[in-house]
Amino acid sequence: MSLSSQTILHVAIFKPLRHCFDYLLPDNENTSSLKPGIRLLVPFGKTQVVAVLLAVNQTSCIPPEKLKPITAILDEEPIFTPAIFELYQWASRYYQHPIGEVILGTLPVLFRTLSKKNPTKKIIPKALLVTPRQTQSPLALNSDQQTAVEKINSAPGFETFLLEGVTGSGKTEVYLQVIAQVLEKNKQALVLVPEIGLTPQTIARFEQRFSVPIIALHSKLTNAQRRDAWIRASRGEAKIIIGTRSAIFTPFTNLGVIILDEEHDQSFKQQSGFRYSARDLAIVRGRLENIPVILGTATPCLETFYNSDTGRYTRLLLPLRAGSALMPSFHLLDLRSKQLEHGLDPQLITVMREHLQQGNQVLLFLNRRGYAPVLMCHACGWSAQCLRCDARLTLHHRPQRLVCHHCDKEYAMLKICGACHSPELFHLGVGTERLEHGLKAHFPYTEIIRIDRDTIRHKDAMEHALTQIIDGKNQILIGTQMLAKGHHFPNVTLVGVVETDSGLYSTDFRATERMGQLILQVAGRAGRAEKPGQVFLQTHQPDNILLQTLIHQGYAAFAKVLLEERKKAYWPPFSYLALLRAETKKEKSALDFLLKVKDISKDISKDIKLLGPIPALMERKAGFFRAVLLFQACDRQVLQRYLSALMLRIEALKIKGRVRWSLDVDPGEMG
């Protein structure tokens, strides 16, 4: 096979390598199909791998005689749009992540793997047929909803809207009526939701309104389903895509709007590998596509709240619940010096009984699964610890076992103390399983539905549980934050937050913000229909100023107090952060590595503040010792230039022993 020395193909492969690779084009290949974004089959080491073409050049820094030819061209046209290609490049630069992993890691698996029978086979799904169905008419809008719809639809191009509406204010109806006008223009819509559990009910709501192809895109799909959804969106066949964070990379023929529901949710930030924020990428993509972006929530994250306060985003307020529903009333239950019954204030149990007798549902929120978080020795005070993590084991009853909630390792139930061998073991604290067990004694004839990771294991379990709740009455619902996000339970009139204080004194500067968001989100499940709702918060800190501000003055006042604290402490959004994490099997090795990084980075810029390195909040997790080094700057571009230079120096380091490290730009978690 003769080779052309004139055509150099610059490609990215699915490897954790920051540099890309050059290949030669065989003379017998047609150069007309060489467009950035097509896939190629290339030799890499002793294997053949799928690569993505980034550019066609005439020269290479590698001598031509050392370059290998590609094996095959797999596509006639790019598999993603120019806007997506630009989004990939922006994300690679901003998050300091290898472009090959950014592109190929977010493609459907079947686009980056080869079939042994026919590695170059082009897969085209059958046309998606939609059976015409009777659709519901749009609901009447109140004046605030109408204003929001009109402002969004009149946007001439890119604009970021914060749709800030109290829980139950009809944000989804605003989405639906905006999308209706997008569809009339023969454009498509992308709707991002934080959890897979919200996808079925969101799709059901959209299918009741629109008789167009609507496709879900999330991690629970098979590889073939994900590939087909991707292709149908790129062909313009799917008019509405509803998906979780990775759906932000879906190509569209004519995208008209991006909607991010519950924009404050942590699930929109990827916590491993390519650590991107779907919320931030949605805004970047909206600018690239020149279309409006809607961020919907009752409790905006502080960065979003600040951007709307300073005019960068357009804030659209929905201060009232839709229809005749009213906001629930809040009540603080002072737990100091009280005797609790299975973690509950007796007053809350009395109020629960009153609501159940009226034929209503009660929701109890406790963000801790299992039976009890601590198994302790009465004789010496020893507690059961995970052998792989710096964490206590949680007691589970069905089946009876001890579980580490950080690495998921399970241990057999202990009968004697691990230190003094005393048989006097007792459990301390309350989890959702123990709460359920205790309530059965108080309410023996009431159905109790528990929703947490232990009860929602298979893919249809959540949908089945939600159907039970919506169809049922006189039920007690117990759940973790899985139950707090965006669900509409018309029969719930009472919400009890079992443990309110955990976010008040955390070492994470975002903890108080998230506590406020979680309280208001779970409180928003009460009184969403005609019946009034009540919310009871159990606390040992009833006089806490932030808690008082939240329940009496609302989220906006709460957010402004926190922003003042952030400004004084120089935390985001008043500074920009990047967190370098390292982990090793050997104690202190992660710290040593980060000390070297700190040493080699001192002369890059004087405008960057380095904090650490220090051990992670949980130093040992899943058998690895972990440490962190924080970079802080007052200017985003200064931080980006610094990180770009630093990555080159880290890769040039000669490290003894195996160290796994990762960079997290705009970290959501500080541990």
N, C-alpha and C positions, 0 to 999 in steps of 0.2 A: 504494500500500500504506500503510494507516494504521499508526502506531506507538504502542506503549504507553510512556509516560514512567515508568511505575511499575516495570517489570521490567528491571533492569540485569544483564547477564550478564558476570561477571568471568572472563576466560579467559586461558590460556597458549598461546603459539605456539612453534614450533620455530625460535627465533632466539636468538642469544647476547645477549639483553636481560634485565636483572634485574627490570624492571618488567613487570607484566601489563597487560591491555587490557580496556576496557569496551565492550560492544555493547548495542544495544537488541533486544528481542524483538518481532517483528511481531505484530500483534493476532490474526492468523489461526493462529498456532502454539499448540499445546496445551501448557500450562505443567505438566501432570502428569508429563511425561517429563524435566523439568529437574532432573536429579540430578547432583551433582558426580561427574565421571568419565566423562560422556558426551562424544562428539566432536561438534563443530560445524563447519560450513563458514562461514568468515567472509571478508569482503573485507579485504585488507591491501595497501596501496599500489595497484598496478595489477593485482594477482593475487588469486586465491582460495586460501586455505590452510586446512588442517585445524587446529583448535584444540581444547583440552580445557577443559571447563567446570570452574572451581574453586569458584565460589560464585554464588548468585543474591541480588542486593541491590536495595534500593529507591532508593538514592541513588548518585551518582558525583561525584568531584571534577572531572569534565569536564562542562561545560554540556550538557544533553540535545540541544540543536540541533546540537552538534558530533559527536554519537555516530552511528555507522552501524548499521544493522540487520544481524543475521546473515543469511546466505543460506539455510542449511538446518540442521536437526537430523539428525545421521547415525545416532544410536543411540537405541533405546528404553530400554536399560538401560546402566549404567556398564560399561566394558570391563575394569575391574579392581575388586577388592574394597575395602571400606573400610580394611582393614589395609594393603593395598598403597598406597592413597591416602595414608594416614598415613605410611607408609615413605617415599614420594616427598617429602612435605613435610619430614620429618625430615632426609632426605639433602640436600635443597636448602639447608636452614638450616645443617647441620653442615659441608658441604663448600663452602658459600658459592657455589653454582652456580645459574644461572637455572632456575627451576622448569619452564619450558617445555622446555628442553633435557634436564632430568632425566627428565621424563615421556615426551615424544615421542621423545627420543633412545634410550630403552630399549624402546620399543614395536617390534613387528615393522614393517618398512619399509612393508608394504602397509596398515598402519593409519594411517600419517601421510601417505600419498600418495593421489592421486586418479586414478581410471580416467577416461580421456577420454570413453569411451563412456557410462559410467554412474557419475558421481562419488559417488553416494549409495548404491550397491548394497551390501546387507548380505551378507557372504560367510559361509556356514555349511558347513563341510566335512561330507562324508559320515560316518556313524557309523563309528567304528573297531572293526572286528571282529577278534577274536583267536581263532586256531585253537587249540583245546585241545591241549596238548602234554604229554608225559611230563616231569615235573619231578624233580629230584634231591632226595633227603631231606636234611634238615639234618645237618651234621657234628656229631660229639660234641664238646662244649666242655670245656676244662680248667677248673679251679676259678676262675682269674682271669677267663676269658671269661664264665663263668656268672654270676659276681658283677657284672660290667659290664652284662650284659644285664638282670639283675634290677633293678639300681639305676636304669637308664635307663627301663625299662618301669614302674617304680613311681613315677616322678616325677609329682606331681599336676598339674603345669602347666609353666610356663617354668622351665628350669634349663639352665645351660651345663655340658656335660661335656667334659673333656679326656680322650680315650681315647689314652693315651700307651703305645704298645706297640712293642717292638723290631721291626725289619724281619722279616717272616715270622711274626709272633706271632698272626696270625689276626684282624686288625682287621675285615677285610671280612666274615668269618663273624659277627662281633658285629653289624655293620650289618644283615646279612641276617636274623638272628634277631630283631632289634629291629623291622625293617620287617614281618616276618611278623605280629607282634602288632598293629602299626599297621593292616595290611590287614584283620585279623580284626575290627577295630572300624569297618571301612568308611571308613577315612581314607586319605589320600594321603601320599606321601613325596617329598621333594626331596633329591637327592644331587648335590653339586657336586664336580667334579674339576678340577684345575688346567690340564690340557692336553687338546686335542682328541684327541691320540694315545692317551690313556688311555680315551676314551669307548667305542670299539668293544669292547675287552676287558672293560670294566666292564659294558656292556650284555649281553655274552655270558654273563658270570657270573650276572647277575641273571635272564636269561631261562632259564637252566638250573634256577633255583630256583622262579621264580614264573610261573604261567600267567595273568598279568594284562597289560593294556596297559602297555607300557613305551616311553617316547619319549625320544629324544635331542634336546637343544636346545643348539646351538652355532653358531659363526659360519660354518661350512662348509655349512650348509643353504641351500637356495634360499629366496627370500622367501616363496614359497607354503608350503613345508614349515615354516618358522618360524611363520608365521601360524596354520597348522593345529594345530601343537603347542601354541601358546598357547591357542587356543580349546578344544582337547580337555582341557587341564588345567583351564581355568576352568569347564568343564561337568562336571568330575568323571569324565570318561571315561578319561583317562590316570591310572593309579593310581600310577605311579612316573615321575618326570621325572629324567633324568640329564643334567647340562649343565655348561657352564663358567660363569665368573663372572656373566655377564649373566642367567643363568637365575634368579638370586635375585629378580628382579622378576616372575616368572611367577605369575599368579593361580591359586589353587586353590579348589575348592568346600569342601574339608574337610581342610586340611593337618594332618598328625599328627606329623611330625618333619622336621627339617632336618639333613642330614649333610654336613660339609665334610671331604673326604678330603685328606690332605697339607696341613693347614691352614697350615703354615709357608711354603708356596710363594709366590714373588713374583708369580706369574701371577694371583693373586686380587686384586691391586691394579691398577686401571686406570691406565695411564701417560700418557694424553692425554685432552683434552676433559674430560668429567665424571670426575674422578679419585677414584673411590670404592673402598673396600675391601669386597669381597664377604664376607670373613670377619666384619668388623665389622657389616655390614648384616644378615648371617645372624643375629647375636645380637640385633640390634634387632628384626628381624622375628619371631624366636622369642618375644621379650617381648610384641610386639603380638598375636601369634596365641595366646599362652599355651601354647606347646608346647616340648618339649625340643630342644636344639641339641647336636649331637655334633661336636666338633673332633678329628679323628683324625690322628695322626702319630707317627713315631718320634723326631722332632727338633723339638719345639715352638719357635715363635719366642719370643724372650725376653719379649715382652709377655704372651703366653699363659702361658708358664711362670711368670711373676711373678704373674699373676692366679690361677693354680691354687695357687701357694705361699701366697698371702695369703687363700685361702678364697673368693675371688669366683667361681671355677669349681670344679666337683667333679672331682678327678683320679681316673681309673680306670687302674690300671697293668696292663700285660700284659708281665711281665719275661722270659717264656720264649717261644721259638719254638713254633709249633703242631706237634703230632705228635712225631716223633723227631728233627726237625732241630735242630742245634745252631748257636750263633752262630759266625761265622768267627774264626779267629785272625788277629791283626794283626802285621805285621812292617815295620819301618822300614828302608829302603835308603838308606844315607848316600852321597850322590853326590859329596861333596867329593873332589877330586883323582882322580876316576874318568874313564876314557875311555868315553863313551857310544856306543852303536851305534844310530843313527837315533833318538836321544832316550831309549833304554832302557839300563838297567843290565844288563851281561852276566849277572848273577845272576838277574835277572827272566826273561831269555830262557831260561835253563836250567830254571827252575821251570815256565815255560810249556810247554816241551817235555815235562816229566814229566807234567803234567796232561793234555796232548793225547794222549800215548801210552796213558793210562789210559781213553781214550774220552770225555773230558770237554770242556767248553767253557771258554774263557778270555775274559774281558772286560777291555779296556783303556780307561780313561777319560781323555780329554784334552779339556778344554773350550775348544778352539781349532780351528776348521775351516780348511780350505785346506792348501796344501803347506808354506809357510813364512811367518811373520809379517813378515819383513823382507827386502827386496832391497837389497843394499848394494854400494857401490863399494870394491874392494880398494885402489885407488890413493889416493883422497882421503877415504873414509869417508862419502860422501854416501849417503842412503837415499831410496827412492822415497816420495813423499808425495802424499796426496790433495789436489787443487786446491780442494776445497770444505770440507775438514775439517782440523783440527789432528791428523792421524792418519797413520800409515804405511800403505802399501798392502800387502795380503797377496797373496802369489804363489799362484796356482792353476795346476794342470797340465792338467786335462782339463775343458774346453779351456784351453789356456795363455793366461793373462791375469792382470792385476793388478786386485784388487777392494778397494774400501773397505768394511769391514764395519760402518761407521757410517751411511753414506748409500747404500750399495749401488751406487755408480757404478763402472763397469768401464772399464779402460784397456788398450790394447794392450801386449803384452809389450815391454819396453825391451831394446835390445841394446847401448846405450852409456850411460855415466853422464850424468845430467842436469846435472852441474856441470862436470866436467873432460873429459867425452866419452871417457873410457877405456872399453874393451870388457871390462875385468876386473870383471864383476859377479858376485856370489855371493849365495846365499840363506842366511839365518841363522834358527835356531829350527826348531821342529817343529810342524806342524799334523796333523790327522787324516789328510789325504791323503798326506802324506809318511810318516807312521807306517805306513799301509797299504802304501805302496810299499816301504818298508824291510823289513817283515815277510815280503813275498813272497819275498825272497831267503833268509830263514831258514827259512821254512815253505812251500816251493813246492807241496806237495801238500795243503795245508790250505785249506779254504774260509774266506775272510775276508769278513765282512759289516760295512760301514761305515754308521753311522746319524748323519747330521747334516743341516743345512739344504740341503746340496748334493745329497744322495742321496735325501732325502725331499721331493719337490716336488709330486707329484700326490696327491690325497686318499686313494688306496688304498695308497700306497707304504709307509706305516708299518705298516698292518695286514698287508701281504704280508711285510714284513721280520720282523715279530714271529712270524708263522706259521712262516717259515723257521727262526728261532732255536729255537722250541719243539719243532719236529719234527726238528731236526737234531742231529748230534753232531760231535765233533772240529772245532769251528768256533772261529775267533777273531773276537770282536766288538769293534769299535772305535766309540766314539761320544762325543758331547758330552753335556750334561745331559739331552738328549732320551731318553737310554738309562738314566738314573739314577732316573727317577721311577716308583715303584710297579709295575714290571714283575716278573712271576714267571718266572724262567728256571731250571727244575729241573735242567738239565744244567751250569750254570755252577758251577765249584768254585774258580776263581781269578779274583780281581779285582786289576788293577794300576792304581794312580793314577799317571799319568805325571808330572804336575806338581802337587805338593801345596802349594807355598809361596806361591802368588799372593795368598791371602787374609790372610797374616800381617802384611803391611806396607802395606796400602792406606790411602788418605786417607779412605775411607768408614768411619764408625764401626761399620757393620753387617757389614763384610767378613769379619771373623774368625768371627762367628756363622754366616754363610752358608757359609764354608769348612767349618766343623765339620758343618753339616747336610748339605752335599753329599758330604763324605767318608763319613759314616755311611750316607747313602742309597744311594750307589753300592756301598759295601761290602756292603750288605744284599742285593745280587743274588747273592752267593756262598753256597753251601751251604744252599739253601732246601729241599732234599729230603733223602734219606737220606744222601747223601755229604757229608763234612765240607768246609768251605770255608776258603780262605786269602785274605788281603788284604795286598798289598805296596804300601807308600807310598814313592815316590821323593821325597827331600827333601835340601836343602842345610842344613836346620835341624833335625837329629834331636834336639837337646837342648832345643828350644823347649818351655817349660813348658805352654803351652796344648795343643800337639800331644800331649805326653806325658799330660796329664790326660785328653784326649779318648779316646785308645786304651786307656789302662790303667784309668781310673776311670769312663768312660762319659759320656754326654751330660749327665746331671743335674749331675755335678760340674763339667763344662766350663761349663754354663750359669750355675752359681752364681759361678764365677770371673769370668765376663763381666759378670754383674749387679753384682758389687762394683765392677768398673771403671766401668760405666755410672753407678753411684751417685756415685762420686767425681768423674766428669766431667760430671754433671748431664745425662746423655742419657736418652731414653726407656728404660724406662717411668717414670723419675723426673722427667720433664718432658714437656711437650707442644710439638710443633713444627708450623709451617706454613712453606712455602717459596714465595716469590714469584719466578717465573722471567720473564725478559724476553729477547726476541731481536729483532734488527734487521739490516738489510742493511749498515748503516753501523757501522764500528768505533767503540766508545765510546758509541754512542747508547743501548744497553741499560743500561750503567752510569749514564749521565746520568739516564735515566728512573727508575731505582731510587733514585738519590740524591734526586730530587724526592719520591718516595714516602716515603722515610725522613724527609725534612724536614717533610712535611705530617702525619706520624703521631706526632710527638714528644709532642704534648700530649694524646693520646687516653688513655693510661694509663701510669703509672710502673711497673706490674707486669710489663711485657713487655720482654724483652731482645732487642735487634736486633743481629744479626751480619751484617756486610757493609754495603753490597753489594760483591761481588767477582766477577771473571770466573768462569764455570762451569769445572768441571774440564777439559772440552774446550771452550775458548772459542768456536771456530768449528766449526760442524757444518752440513753441507748448505748452505753458503753464508751462514749466519746467524751473527752474533756474539751470544753469550749471556752473561747475568749472572744472579746469584741474590742474594736478600735473605732471610735466615732470621729468623723470629720464634720466640721461646722463652718459655714460661711454666710456672709450677709448678702452675697451676690450669687445667683444661680450659675451664671456663665463662668465666673471665677472658679467655682467648685468643679464645673465640668472640665475646664482646661486642666485643673489640678489632677483630677481623677484620670484623665487620658494619659498624662505623663506618668502618673503613679503606676498604672496598669503595665506599662512597658517595663518599668523597673522591677515590679514584682515578678513578672515572667522571666526576667533575667537572673533572678535570685537562685543561688544554688542551695537547695534546702536538704538538710540531712533528715531522713525519715519521711514518712508519708504525712503530709498536711493537706487537709481539704479546706479550701477557703472560698468565700463568695463575697461579692460586693452587692449591697442593697442600697440603691439610691431612693431617697424619700422613704425610709423604712417605716412600716406600720407597727412593727414590734421591735422593742429595744433589746430583747434578750438573745 
